[in-house]
Amino acid sequence: MTDTGRSEGRQRLQKFIAASGITSRRKAEELIKAGRISVDGRVVTEMGCKIDPRRQMVALDGMLITVDETSLIYVLLNKPVGYVTTLADPQGRPVVTELLTTIHQRVFPVGRLDLDSEGALLLTNDGALAHKVMHPRYQTTKTYQVMVSGHPGRKRLAQLRQGIVLDNRKTAPASITMVRQTIDHTVFKVIIHEGRKRQIKRMFAAIDHRVIALTRLAYGKLGLGSLGSGAYRILQPSEITKIFL
């Protein structure tokens, strides 16, 4: 392709971000200056940067931004233990997108699940939806099954339900329901709408109970259903609304 052909599809980065609908052009410029925008994995802070949205990946805080709604795709994966929720891993560990053998569009994970955690993971190329799912303002709930060591007492659990301080900021109230107990462990159903890094593990660690196993069961009312470990399916548009119920 000639240089002229390459330039025809290029546009200013802030214009592309504004066209995606996630923010205004002025705010887009602020995001660029703050180092929160990357192009093909490289942080860009220059205002004059031009990109080709057909060939380059633009992300806000690691979440892909897209404008072409005709090619949007939403995938629900039952993530197994042993996979990282990134698009690439410098340590060479398996990444979740390797499981999507029949998905040819570029998609990225919405939210995190640690290497040793499993369960529902939404992957998409819809940056606006990912932003809505992850932003605390929309209070999108996520439901987890959590096995912890020992038997947390009522007072300790009340602390978690009401919110505890992590990183100098109190967590939002959480719903915590006991599912079952064994001699050494307790299993809870935990519902939160925040998405801080390793939040549930840190919450229970703060009351001196280690998380042994963690499974995300659902985003809102969108659950795993019969999906087996490592399996995935493409979501229908009508299912997306369940995320926000």
TORFIZA-112372 format. One line per field, with one value per residue (C-alpha): residue number from 1; residue in one letter; x, y, z. Coordinates in nm, 2 decimals, m for minus. Each point is the difference from the previous one (the first is absolute). Layout:
N
nr: [NUM_...]
rest: [A_...]
east: [X_...]
north: [Y_...]
up: [Z_...]
//
This chain:
245
nr: [1_2_3_4_5_6_7_8_9_10_11_12_13_14_15_16_17_18_19_20_21_22_23_24_25_26_27_28_29_30_31_32_33_34_35_36_37_38_39_40_41_42_43_44_45_46_47_48_49_50_51_52_53_54_55_56_57_58_59_60_61_62_63_64_65_66_67_68_69_70_71_72_73_74_75_76_77_78_79_80_81_82_83_84_85_86_87_88_89_90_91_92_93_94_95_96_97_98_99_100_101_102_103_104_105_106_107_108_109_110_111_112_113_114_115_116_117_118_119_120_121_122_123_124_125_126_127_128_129_130_131_132_133_134_135_136_137_138_139_140_141_142_143_144_145_146_147_148_149_150_151_152_153_154_155_156_157_158_159_160_161_162_163_164_165_166_167_168_169_170_171_172_173_174_175_176_177_178_179_180_181_182_183_184_185_186_187_188_189_190_191_192_193_194_195_196_197_198_199_200_201_202_203_204_205_206_207_208_209_210_211_212_213_214_215_216_217_218_219_220_221_222_223_224_225_226_227_228_229_230_231_232_233_234_235_236_237_238_239_240_241_242_243_244_245]
rest: [M_T_D_T_G_R_S_E_G_R_Q_R_L_Q_K_F_I_A_A_S_G_I_T_S_R_R_K_A_E_E_L_I_K_A_G_R_I_S_V_D_G_R_V_V_T_E_M_G_C_K_I_D_P_R_R_Q_M_V_A_L_D_G_M_L_I_T_V_D_E_T_S_L_I_Y_V_L_L_N_K_P_V_G_Y_V_T_T_L_A_D_P_Q_G_R_P_V_V_T_E_L_L_T_T_I_H_Q_R_V_F_P_V_G_R_L_D_L_D_S_E_G_A_L_L_L_T_N_D_G_A_L_A_H_K_V_M_H_P_R_Y_Q_T_T_K_T_Y_Q_V_M_V_S_G_H_P_G_R_K_R_L_A_Q_L_R_Q_G_I_V_L_D_N_R_K_T_A_P_A_S_I_T_M_V_R_Q_T_I_D_H_T_V_F_K_V_I_I_H_E_G_R_K_R_Q_I_K_R_M_F_A_A_I_D_H_R_V_I_A_L_T_R_L_A_Y_G_K_L_G_L_G_S_L_G_S_G_A_Y_R_I_L_Q_P_S_E_I_T_K_I_F_L]
east: [0.00_0.13_0.05_m0.30_m0.21_0.12_m0.08_m0.36_m0.12_0.20_m0.15_0.10_0.00_m0.22_m0.26_m0.01_m0.05_m0.28_m0.17_m0.01_m0.25_0.18_0.09_0.03_0.29_0.12_m0.01_0.18_0.29_0.02_0.01_0.28_0.20_m0.05_0.16_m0.32_m0.02_0.21_0.03_0.10_0.11_0.21_m0.10_m0.05_0.01_0.04_m0.30_0.10_0.00_m0.20_m0.12_m0.17_m0.29_m0.03_0.35_0.09_m0.13_m0.08_m0.06_m0.10_0.16_0.05_m0.36_m0.04_m0.19_m0.20_m0.23_m0.13_m0.31_m0.06_0.29_m0.06_0.02_m0.06_0.13_m0.06_0.28_0.02_0.37_0.20_0.26_0.35_m0.09_0.08_m0.26_0.23_0.06_0.36_0.22_0.38_0.04_m0.14_m0.30_m0.31_m0.24_m0.38_m0.03_0.19_m0.32_m0.21_0.10_m0.30_0.00_0.19_m0.08_0.23_m0.16_0.12_m0.11_m0.24_0.13_0.26_0.01_0.33_0.21_m0.14_m0.36_m0.26_m0.35_m0.20_0.21_m0.14_0.21_m0.10_0.13_m0.27_0.20_m0.31_m0.17_0.32_0.02_m0.36_0.06_0.31_m0.08_m0.12_m0.26_m0.21_0.01_0.01_m0.01_0.23_m0.08_0.27_0.03_0.28_0.16_0.20_0.21_m0.17_m0.33_m0.03_m0.21_m0.31_0.18_0.27_m0.25_m0.20_0.32_0.02_m0.37_0.02_0.33_0.36_0.29_0.23_0.26_m0.13_m0.35_m0.30_m0.15_m0.36_m0.25_0.01_m0.26_0.16_m0.20_0.13_m0.05_0.16_0.27_0.25_0.23_0.26_m0.17_m0.30_m0.16_m0.18_m0.20_0.14_m0.16_0.19_m0.02_0.36_0.29_0.31_0.31_m0.03_m0.28_m0.17_0.33_0.11_m0.33_0.02_0.37_m0.09_m0.20_0.27_m0.16_0.18_m0.19_0.06_m0.21_m0.20_m0.25_m0.19_m0.35_m0.16_0.01_m0.33_m0.26_0.23_0.12_0.21_m0.29_0.12_0.34_0.28_0.34_0.19_m0.32_m0.15_m0.29_m0.09_m0.27_m0.31_m0.09_m0.29_0.23_0.21_m0.28_0.02_0.34_m0.16_m0.29]
north: [0.00_0.35_0.27_0.18_m0.31_m0.04_0.36_m0.01_m0.21_0.19_0.24_0.19_m0.22_0.24_0.01_m0.38_m0.02_0.25_m0.18_m0.31_0.17_m0.07_0.37_0.34_0.11_0.24_m0.28_m0.23_0.25_m0.01_m0.38_0.01_0.25_m0.21_m0.31_m0.20_m0.07_m0.26_m0.08_m0.36_m0.04_0.32_0.29_0.32_0.35_0.21_0.20_m0.02_m0.38_m0.15_m0.36_m0.23_m0.16_m0.28_m0.12_0.13_m0.08_0.30_m0.06_0.20_m0.14_m0.32_m0.03_0.00_0.30_m0.07_0.21_m0.25_m0.15_m0.24_m0.22_0.00_m0.34_m0.12_m0.33_m0.17_m0.24_m0.23_0.08_m0.29_0.03_0.05_0.27_0.37_0.26_0.21_0.01_m0.10_m0.12_0.08_m0.31_m0.22_m0.12_m0.10_0.29_m0.03_0.10_m0.32_m0.19_0.19_m0.22_0.09_0.38_0.20_0.35_0.16_0.00_0.09_m0.12_0.22_0.00_m0.23_m0.36_m0.10_m0.29_m0.22_0.11_m0.12_0.06_0.25_0.23_0.24_0.08_0.26_0.26_0.25_0.25_0.20_m0.31_m0.10_0.34_m0.02_m0.35_0.11_0.35_0.02_0.26_m0.26_m0.24_m0.31_m0.30_m0.30_m0.32_m0.23_m0.33_0.03_m0.27_0.13_m0.15_m0.04_0.13_0.38_0.13_0.22_0.32_m0.05_m0.07_0.30_0.21_m0.13_0.05_0.36_0.08_0.00_0.23_m0.12_0.24_0.28_m0.03_m0.19_m0.27_0.01_m0.21_m0.37_m0.28_m0.31_m0.31_m0.33_m0.30_m0.28_m0.08_m0.28_m0.08_0.24_0.22_0.22_0.07_0.33_0.16_0.36_0.28_0.32_0.28_0.13_m0.14_0.08_m0.22_m0.32_0.16_m0.31_m0.17_0.32_0.04_m0.34_0.04_0.31_m0.21_m0.27_m0.26_m0.11_m0.06_m0.35_0.00_0.27_m0.05_0.29_m0.13_0.30_0.36_0.13_m0.26_m0.14_m0.33_m0.29_m0.24_m0.33_0.13_m0.24_0.11_0.14_0.02_0.32_0.13_0.31_0.21_0.11_0.38_m0.08_m0.16_0.31_0.17_m0.27_0.14_0.31_m0.16]
up: [0.00_m0.08_0.26_m0.14_0.05_0.36_0.08_m0.13_0.30_0.26_0.25_0.31_0.31_0.21_m0.29_m0.01_0.38_m0.01_m0.29_0.21_0.22_0.33_0.06_m0.16_m0.22_0.27_0.26_m0.25_m0.01_0.38_m0.01_m0.25_0.20_0.32_m0.18_0.02_m0.37_m0.19_m0.37_m0.07_0.36_0.01_0.21_m0.21_0.15_m0.32_m0.12_m0.36_m0.02_m0.28_m0.01_m0.25_0.19_m0.25_0.07_0.35_0.35_0.22_0.37_0.30_0.32_m0.19_m0.13_m0.38_m0.15_m0.31_m0.23_m0.26_0.17_m0.29_0.11_0.37_0.17_0.35_0.13_0.33_0.11_0.29_0.08_0.14_0.27_m0.15_m0.26_0.04_m0.11_m0.22_m0.38_0.04_0.29_0.02_0.22_m0.27_0.20_m0.19_m0.07_m0.02_m0.36_m0.10_0.10_m0.25_m0.29_m0.23_0.08_m0.27_0.12_0.25_0.34_0.35_0.35_0.20_0.36_0.16_0.12_0.15_m0.12_0.27_m0.03_m0.25_m0.13_m0.20_m0.21_m0.26_m0.30_m0.26_m0.24_0.12_0.21_0.10_0.14_0.18_0.16_0.12_0.15_0.18_0.11_0.36_m0.09_m0.18_0.30_m0.22_0.24_m0.02_0.18_0.13_0.19_0.24_0.22_0.29_0.28_0.34_0.11_0.00_0.29_m0.02_0.10_m0.26_m0.27_0.10_m0.06_m0.36_m0.06_0.12_m0.17_0.11_m0.09_m0.28_m0.13_0.22_m0.16_0.14_m0.21_m0.10_0.20_m0.10_0.01_0.17_0.05_0.14_m0.23_0.21_0.25_0.04_0.29_m0.14_m0.26_m0.06_m0.34_m0.06_m0.28_m0.03_m0.21_m0.06_m0.25_0.02_m0.19_0.19_m0.06_0.20_0.20_0.15_0.09_0.17_0.18_0.16_0.07_0.20_0.24_0.01_m0.22_m0.32_m0.32_m0.12_m0.31_m0.19_m0.28_m0.17_m0.06_m0.18_m0.12_0.11_m0.10_m0.27_0.13_m0.12_m0.05_m0.13_m0.13_0.10_0.10_m0.30_m0.21_m0.14_m0.20_m0.19_0.17_m0.17_0.02_0.23_0.25_0.04_0.19_0.27_0.10_0.14_0.18]
//
